[in-house]
Amino acid sequence: MLMRGLPKPETLQAAFENHLQRFFAQHQASFRYGEMLEPIFYDLCEFVGRKGKRIRPLLFLLTHRALGGEKPENDEGLLDCAVALELLHSFILIHDDVIDRSETRRGLPTFHKLAERRLSVLSAAERTGRNVAIVVGDMVFALAVKTLHEADVEPVVRNEMVSQFLAYAADTGGGEIFDVLMGVRDITRVSAEDVAKMYYLKTTRYTFEAPCVMGAMLAGVGKAQVEALRRVTEPLGLAFQIDNDLQEFARFVSGDLSSSADLLEGKKTFLMLEAYEHLDEVDRTFLQMCLSAPTRTESTILKIQGLVRKADAVSRLRNRSLELFSKAESAVADEAWTEAQQLGLAEVFRAVRSRFTALSTRAV
Amino acid sequence: MLMRGLPKPETLQAAFENHLQRFFAQHQASFRYGEMLEPIFYDLCEFVGRKGKRIRPLLFLLTHRALGGEKPENDEGLLDCAVALELLHSFILIHDDVIDRSETRRGLPTFHKLAERRLSVLSAAERTGRNVAIVVGDMVFALAVKTLHEADVEPVVRNEMVSQFLAYAADTGGGEIFDVLMGVRDITRVSAEDVAKMYYLKTTRYTFEAPCVMGAMLAGVGKAQVEALRRVTEPLGLAFQIDNDLQEFARFVSGDLSSSADLLEGKKTFLMLEAYEHLDEVDRTFLQMCLSAPTRTESTILKIQGLVRKADAVSRLRNRSLELFSKAESAVADEAWTEAQQLGLAEVFRAVRSRFTALSTRAV
């Protein structure tokens, strides 16, 4: 049960999806670069329109409301800010998928794979598909910033929001490079702190902090309250990321290889670090070799699974995730907020968490 | 001789280069993502700091002054806007070079090649270098928008400038996709109009129109005057692009293969279109085959050169470029501007043109 005044996430998501469809209908004209580019625009609408968890728009709209902001369902300005956050996410996914050469996203082809299909008659379709996706990602980023910059909300706050939004985007890039560089680094030279810092920059900042901080700013709260929010979103983001690692691993164990890009790429996830830390010397060396090989075969992956089990890494991390959720929960009880605000925020994070858990096996 | 009050391009460029160095020194802290990323920041400073023609910053600062704006040399706000334009250009170059897999830029390694060198011990250095460059490009774009958004200039105009800047960036993306798609299309299905439209979107908009329009907006001119500017920059941009094609071809004929990415990639440049249009059926078929092959060998390239000569495409295009420069010159004599403004603008475009011609064999 949500507290009185806080809209149900389902109602809010429906309003958001409607607004997103209207947004694309309005922006079709600005993508009129001739018939060659039309199919690419339709692919983009389909890609962004895929039903994901919409964590960022919902977190933004709910936090804004919980801290005393206006009813969000029919507010065009607020919904545009929410669209900007979702477009930022889409841009990041499009480039991320090119970088990782992932083939599926939310159970359907990644954007560069969609572009590749459009070009399937060509010999260079694969590379051309990735090239188109790099540029479409850039355009979506430009559109995200433009949407926020022109949103019909209080101009002084909006100005500050645009600055923050761009700083979040840059940090996400910093985290992404971190991820790429750690991916090619030997596991013996990567620490759990490195991984935590990488995820903080790459995911937590734009997924949890940006929506909450922007929602709070528009609700008119002060600096101390914004700072207090960051003390909630940092453990929350880390907890979600660990959950994400665990869910990916569970899907993988159940036989769904397509959603296991991280494992296939040999990424240094929390799970790998946790396993590595709790194995003996022989097993460590083996894990190290598996991860540093240029590609991983099915039997290598099965061996990695075995080592993860042997180190009891899953239950260790599950406990760590629960601890972090508790830490976030305690941080909500901060005197920077009124009691009503604390109740509202606790409600928001519970709603987002249950949503994440319920949908996470379908979409990431 | 420049008219009184209009600073010399050399003086202005010196002020710009100084400001750019200070800018990077100030922004070093915001790139502090740990020791792993430090070398990448230094590579970025070197890349952006390379002495190019700086057409965009100079065009912005000179147009602003010619239309009655303040002296630009010591104005931090104006210089920040100029930096934003140069960063937009750097971002576009970084992604463009990844897409074309170019190896040199301004006589030095492209950004992804710099990143690749940093990673040279790795087996996947080449791909990882490109991945790093994709993300660094994204971060530079974010930094460009942020710099403009936070520049100390008149806030109402700045707001409108940010919207325009983002629209220009999106159009550049549209032109880039156009370019990618035309690159893999058969020359029989590409028209000179397509190529002109592609260059207008991909280059003219952000290289000529954006700096001039933004300079004019800050100088406080009205809508009609901004519209009149666009009638100058459109033929000017096309003329520069044709010159660029011709210069690349000349460098290539003189034996400098490294600066001929377009030819090596089989791009549909004005030169190729012009040659194709003026050849007989047999030669056309041959040119078509040369361009559509997955890669071009030295002997293919020599054959293409021969066909370009046979069609007399170089002198035809040189005439076309001169016509377009004249068209731009006539468009300056527009009653939307005062006589002093007309004289100033004519001076600006002459200065940029001579600068372009003088430096063009060194850097693009």
Interface residues (C-beta under 8 A of the other chain):
Chain A: S30 F31 Y33 G34 M36 L37 I40 F91 H95 V98 I99 L119 L122 S123 A124 T128 N131 V132 I134 V135 V136 G137 D138 M139 F141 A142 L143 V145 K146 H149 E150 N159 V162 S163 L166 A167 A169 A170 D171 G173 G174 G175 E176 I177 F178 V180 L181 M182 G183 V184 D194 K197 L201 P294
Chain B: S30 F31 Y33 G34 M36 L37 I40 F91 H95 V98 I99 L119 L122 S123 A124 T128 N131 V132 I134 V135 V136 G137 D138 M139 F141 A142 L143 V145 K146 H149 E150 N159 V162 S163 L166 A167 A169 A170 D171 G173 G174 G175 E176 I177 F178 V180 L181 M182 G183 V184 D194 K197 L201 P294
